[in-house]
């Protein structure tokens, strides 16, 4: 019996090239949506509902959800919080339901809904995600959220890191795996230094949130594996 297949989709704009039905999708938006989700759910948030639009977010806030809204790296007016992992770990959020909408990450999740399972991945839970994917045994597509449809460095590096952890358990057929895994191998000793040269780092640095970035690049801080069940992301 052959090993299952792993693929990397470098941007949601390329999802039409990948079969999702019957597969596990791992969505990564390292700076910062999926890192926030992992941090929040690992520290007590009951569930996170990702939505594509601000209107959907406001509708759930009217039903009592805590609202997290981000566009272009900034908190959206009228939402309780933006897209900082530290906001997601506030003690008052334990046991609460959160609705979130972001520039890239929640869009990638919505576009991946044809998958058998959607897993939320980040450097913060890298090893736990790898173990979960291995145990599931399905073909895998690692979906990089990117930036407004364009490829970005940090999500590609995460995809390469996860691909390397799956070596020997999964096969691959296209060069995105090779490119991402070799890129990670060459940059892993100082992720922050390399990512500090990236376009999205520069956007976020102008907003004064460098500590968010350093936190999001920590590896294996949590062992939580958030998955999408219905409309909610939860930790089983």
C-alpha positions as CSV (number, residue, x, y, z in Angstrom):
1,X,0.0,0.0,0.0
2,X,1.5,3.4,-1.0
3,X,1.9,6.3,1.3
4,X,-0.7,9.1,1.2
5,X,0.2,12.2,-0.8
6,X,1.1,15.6,0.5
7,X,0.8,18.8,-1.6
8,X,1.5,22.5,-0.9
9,X,-0.8,25.2,-2.3
10,X,1.2,28.4,-2.1
11,X,-1.8,30.7,-2.4
12,X,-5.6,30.2,-2.1
13,X,-5.7,31.5,-5.7
14,X,-4.2,28.2,-6.7
15,X,-6.7,26.0,-4.9
16,X,-8.4,25.1,-8.1
17,X,-5.4,23.1,-9.1
18,X,-5.7,20.8,-6.0
19,X,-8.2,18.1,-5.2
20,X,-9.6,18.7,-1.7
21,X,-12.4,16.1,-1.5
22,X,-11.5,13.3,0.9
23,X,-8.3,15.1,1.9
24,X,-7.0,16.8,5.0
25,X,-6.3,20.5,4.5
26,X,-3.9,22.3,6.9
27,X,-4.4,26.0,6.6
28,X,-1.6,28.3,7.7
29,X,-1.7,32.1,8.1
30,X,1.4,32.5,10.3
31,X,1.2,36.3,10.6
32,X,-1.2,36.1,12.3
33,X,-4.7,34.5,12.0
34,X,-4.0,30.8,12.5
35,X,-1.3,31.6,15.1
36,X,-4.1,33.5,17.0
37,X,-6.5,30.6,16.7
38,X,-4.0,28.1,18.0
39,X,-3.0,30.3,20.9
40,X,-6.6,31.2,21.8
41,X,-8.0,27.7,21.7
42,X,-5.0,26.2,23.5
43,X,-5.5,28.7,26.4
44,X,-9.3,28.3,26.9
45,X,-11.4,29.8,24.2
46,X,-14.3,27.4,23.6
47,X,-14.6,27.9,19.9
48,X,-13.7,30.2,17.0
49,X,-16.1,30.8,14.1
50,X,-14.2,32.0,11.0
51,X,-16.2,34.1,8.6
52,X,-15.3,35.8,5.3
53,X,-17.0,39.2,5.8
54,X,-17.2,41.9,8.4
55,X,-21.0,41.7,8.1
56,X,-21.1,38.1,9.2
57,X,-18.8,38.9,12.1
58,X,-21.1,41.7,13.3
59,X,-24.2,39.5,13.0
60,X,-22.6,36.9,15.4
61,X,-21.4,39.6,17.7
62,X,-25.1,40.7,18.0
63,X,-25.7,37.1,19.3
64,X,-23.2,37.5,22.0
65,X,-19.9,36.3,20.4
66,X,-16.7,38.1,21.1
67,X,-15.6,39.7,17.8
68,X,-12.1,39.7,16.3
69,X,-11.9,41.7,13.1
70,X,-8.8,42.6,11.1
71,X,-8.2,44.2,7.7
72,X,-4.8,45.1,6.4
73,X,-3.2,44.2,9.7
74,X,-5.3,46.6,11.7
75,X,-8.2,46.0,14.2
76,X,-11.6,46.8,12.6
77,X,-13.6,49.5,14.4
78,X,-16.5,48.0,16.4
79,X,-14.8,44.6,17.1
80,X,-13.6,43.6,20.5
81,X,-10.1,42.8,19.3
82,X,-7.9,42.5,16.2
83,X,-5.5,39.8,15.2
84,X,-2.9,39.7,18.0
85,X,-2.2,36.3,19.6
86,X,-1.9,38.1,23.0
87,X,-5.5,39.3,22.7
88,X,-6.7,35.8,22.1
89,X,-5.0,34.6,25.3
90,X,-6.7,37.1,27.6
91,X,-8.2,35.3,30.7
92,X,-11.7,36.8,30.1
93,X,-12.0,34.7,26.9
94,X,-11.9,31.3,28.6
95,X,-15.0,29.4,27.8
96,X,-16.2,32.1,25.3
97,X,-17.2,31.8,21.7
98,X,-15.3,34.0,19.3
99,X,-16.1,35.0,15.7
100,X,-13.2,36.1,13.6
101,X,-12.7,37.6,10.1
102,X,-9.3,38.5,8.7
103,X,-7.7,39.7,5.5
104,X,-6.3,36.3,4.5
105,X,-6.6,33.4,7.0
106,X,-10.4,33.2,7.3
107,X,-10.7,33.5,3.5
108,X,-8.3,30.5,3.0
109,X,-10.4,28.5,5.5
110,X,-13.7,29.2,3.7
111,X,-12.1,28.4,0.3
112,X,-11.0,25.0,1.7
113,X,-14.4,23.7,2.9
114,X,-14.5,20.9,0.3
115,X,-11.9,19.0,2.3
116,X,-12.7,16.0,4.6
117,X,-11.1,17.9,7.5
118,X,-9.6,21.4,7.9
119,X,-6.8,21.6,10.5
120,X,-5.4,24.9,11.8
121,X,-1.7,25.0,11.6
122,X,1.0,27.3,12.9
123,X,4.6,27.1,14.0
124,X,3.1,27.2,17.5
125,X,1.7,23.7,17.1
126,X,3.8,22.3,14.3
127,X,4.7,18.9,15.8
128,X,1.1,18.3,17.0
129,X,-0.3,19.0,13.6
130,X,2.2,16.7,12.0
131,X,1.2,13.9,14.4
132,X,-2.5,14.5,13.8
133,X,-2.0,14.4,10.0
134,X,0.0,11.2,10.2
135,X,-2.7,9.5,12.4
136,X,-5.5,10.6,10.0
137,X,-3.7,8.9,7.1
138,X,-5.4,10.9,4.4
139,X,-3.9,12.8,1.5
140,X,-2.9,16.3,2.7
141,X,-3.0,19.7,1.1
142,X,-1.1,22.4,3.1
143,X,-2.8,25.7,2.1
144,X,-0.8,28.9,2.6
145,X,-3.1,31.9,3.2
146,X,-0.6,34.3,1.6
147,X,-1.3,38.0,1.2
148,X,-4.3,39.0,-0.9
149,X,-3.7,36.1,-3.2
150,X,0.0,36.5,-3.4
151,X,2.6,34.1,-2.1
152,X,4.3,35.0,1.2
153,X,7.5,33.8,2.9
154,X,6.3,32.9,6.4
155,X,3.4,30.6,5.3
156,X,5.7,28.9,2.7
157,X,8.3,28.3,5.4
158,X,5.6,26.7,7.7
159,X,4.5,24.5,4.8
160,X,8.1,23.4,4.3
161,X,8.6,22.7,8.0
162,X,5.5,20.6,8.0
163,X,6.4,18.8,4.8
164,X,9.8,17.9,6.4
165,X,8.1,16.4,9.4
166,X,6.0,14.2,7.1
167,X,8.9,12.8,5.2
168,X,8.8,9.0,5.1
169,X,5.1,9.0,5.8
170,X,3.8,10.8,2.7
171,X,4.8,11.0,-1.0
172,X,4.8,14.1,-3.1
173,X,4.4,14.8,-6.8
174,X,5.1,18.5,-7.4
175,X,7.9,20.8,-6.8
176,X,6.2,23.1,-4.3
177,X,7.1,20.6,-1.7
178,X,10.8,20.5,-2.7
179,X,11.0,24.3,-2.9
180,X,9.3,25.0,0.5
181,X,11.1,22.2,2.4
182,X,14.5,23.3,1.1
183,X,13.7,26.9,1.9
184,X,12.9,26.0,5.4
185,X,16.0,23.9,5.7
186,X,18.1,26.9,4.7
187,X,16.3,29.4,7.0
188,X,15.3,27.4,10.1
189,X,18.3,28.4,12.2
190,X,17.1,32.0,12.3
191,X,13.5,32.2,11.1
192,X,13.0,35.7,12.6
193,X,16.0,37.2,10.8
194,X,14.8,35.8,7.4
195,X,11.2,36.7,7.9
196,X,12.1,40.2,9.0
197,X,13.0,40.8,5.3
198,X,9.5,39.7,4.1
199,X,6.8,42.0,2.8
200,X,4.3,41.1,5.5
201,X,6.8,41.6,8.3
202,X,7.4,45.1,7.0
203,X,3.7,45.9,6.9
204,X,3.2,44.7,10.5
205,X,6.3,46.3,11.8
206,X,5.0,49.7,10.8
207,X,2.0,48.9,13.1
208,X,4.4,48.4,16.1
209,X,3.6,44.7,16.6
210,X,7.0,43.1,16.4
211,X,6.3,41.1,19.6
212,X,3.4,39.4,17.9
213,X,5.7,38.3,15.1
214,X,8.3,36.9,17.5
215,X,5.6,35.0,19.3
216,X,4.1,33.6,16.1
217,X,7.5,32.1,15.1
218,X,7.9,30.1,18.3
219,X,7.9,26.4,17.5
220,X,5.8,23.9,19.5
221,X,4.6,26.2,22.2
222,X,1.3,24.3,22.2
223,X,0.1,20.8,21.5
224,X,-3.5,21.8,20.6
225,X,-4.8,20.8,17.2
226,X,-7.7,23.0,16.2
227,X,-10.1,21.5,13.6
228,X,-13.1,22.9,11.8
229,X,-16.4,21.2,12.9
230,X,-19.4,22.6,11.1
231,X,-18.8,26.3,11.3
232,X,-16.7,26.3,14.5
233,X,-13.0,25.7,15.0
234,X,-12.5,23.6,18.2
235,X,-9.9,21.5,19.9
236,X,-10.9,17.9,20.3
